[in-house]
């Protein structure tokens, strides 16, 4: 199955908008706490760990 370039482009735009929203002032303090808890002492040194923590925050955090 071949990826539809239009859908790939649109999903990229939506992800960018979601990331910008999650990093905004409304969630700044909560995001900082959640990221610190998720990354602990490693600080995201493991490849992709920080990205996964951020994705969990913007997609699942209540």
C-alpha positions as CSV (number, residue, x, y, z in Angstrom):
1,X,0.0,0.0,0.0
2,X,1.4,3.4,-1.0
3,X,1.1,6.4,1.3
4,X,-1.1,9.2,0.0
5,X,1.2,12.3,-0.2
6,X,-1.7,14.6,0.6
7,X,-2.6,12.7,3.7
8,X,1.1,12.5,4.8
9,X,1.4,16.3,4.4
10,X,-1.8,17.0,6.2
11,X,-0.9,14.7,9.1
12,X,2.4,16.5,9.4
13,X,0.6,19.9,9.6
14,X,-1.8,18.6,12.2
15,X,1.0,17.2,14.3
16,X,2.9,20.5,14.1
17,X,-0.2,22.4,15.3
18,X,-0.8,19.9,18.1
19,X,2.8,20.2,19.3
20,X,2.6,24.0,19.2
21,X,-0.7,23.9,21.2
22,X,0.9,21.5,23.8
23,X,3.9,23.8,24.2
24,X,1.7,26.9,24.7
25,X,1.3,28.9,27.9
26,X,-1.8,27.1,28.9
27,X,0.1,23.8,29.5
28,X,3.6,25.1,30.2
29,X,3.8,24.2,33.9
30,X,2.0,20.9,33.6
31,X,4.1,19.9,30.6
32,X,7.3,20.7,32.4
33,X,6.3,18.5,35.4
34,X,5.1,15.7,33.2
35,X,8.3,15.8,31.1
36,X,10.5,15.8,34.2
37,X,8.6,12.8,35.6
38,X,8.8,10.9,32.4
39,X,12.5,11.5,31.7
40,X,13.8,11.5,35.2
41,X,17.6,11.5,35.4
42,X,18.2,10.6,31.8
43,X,16.8,13.9,30.6
44,X,15.9,12.4,27.3
45,X,19.4,11.2,26.5
46,X,18.1,8.0,25.1
47,X,17.2,8.4,21.4
48,X,13.5,9.3,21.0
49,X,12.7,9.2,24.7
50,X,11.9,13.0,24.8
51,X,9.8,12.7,21.7
52,X,7.9,9.8,23.1
53,X,7.3,11.6,26.4
54,X,6.1,14.7,24.6
55,X,3.7,12.6,22.4
56,X,2.3,10.9,25.5
57,X,1.7,14.3,27.1
58,X,-0.1,15.9,24.1
59,X,-2.1,12.7,23.3
60,X,-2.9,11.1,26.6
61,X,-2.3,13.5,29.6
62,X,-5.5,14.6,31.4
